[in-house]
């Protein structure tokens, strides 16, 4: 059972999660901006845009379907501006804000813990994992160390400091040790290089980097596995502890408590799986010193964020619906 508001450590964890969520949300929504221009006129050979209170006339090389009034992102090459992409970050921010509100509305205080856990995962990968790998530190060790930081920080932040979390953390670490050996043996046996993706090929052309791509593959698989293990270990631990109470009272309430654990785990799961499988792409953006706004504005990234939020929304909605149906029609 959850221990929100029941003891001093839980109250402290709730306060920390609220502060982390508010601070990092404000930093994200305020700072992750992209310099944009507005389309004023379009003809067959030229596009006129307003940029920094000046009008620029650009060659119409863009294959984008533009309309007058659209906001676009400009880039510069050889002192000449060109249209790089449509600007979609502002709408994406609104969608992310709605998603955050939905998580908090459904999970209450635990929603802040879930969001704080996601921000902590982002922070560990952005400021620990990626810098180590880009500076030619072993990607295997970098991701193992990152996993040892991610497991307790995300588990305790999401599920509280309690017996359930202790057992789940221990189970995850033991499973991760076995899984690491399986990943290493499998990738070695099949002779996987980790350099087959398009993002990895871009990194190969960067003369300043000398990366271990098989190690990056290992690390990506390891981080992806963390999300799955969070889901499985927390849920299984909750079920076992609940069954040990050996009571038939408040079945719906108890089932929803387990379902909330599943929701909390799945939300972070989706991020970790994407971060792990996209480690070469994240490294490519990192070594090219791209801003967070520029990264989020790229269509493939924005598409994945939308896809992830829709998937999470569906999973969250399925928990109360399936719990109610099972409770009503299995009495």
Secondary structure, DSSP 4 states (H G I P E B T S, - for coil): ---TTTSHHHHHHHHHHHHHHHHHHHHHHHH----EEEEEEE-SSEEEEEETTEEEEEE----S---TT-EEEEEEETTEEEEEEE--HHHHHHHHHHHHHHHHHHHTHHHHHHHHHHHHHHHHIIIIIHHHHHTT--HHHHHHHHHHHHHHHHHHHHH-SSHHHHHHHHHHHHHHHHHHHHHHHHHHHTT--S--SHHHHHHHT-TT----HHHHHHHHHHHHHHHHHHHHHHHHHHHHHHHHT---TTHHHHHHHHHHHHHHHHHHHHHHHHHHHTHHHHHHHHHTT--HHHHHHSHHHHHHHHHHHHHHHHHHHHHHHHHHHHHHHT-
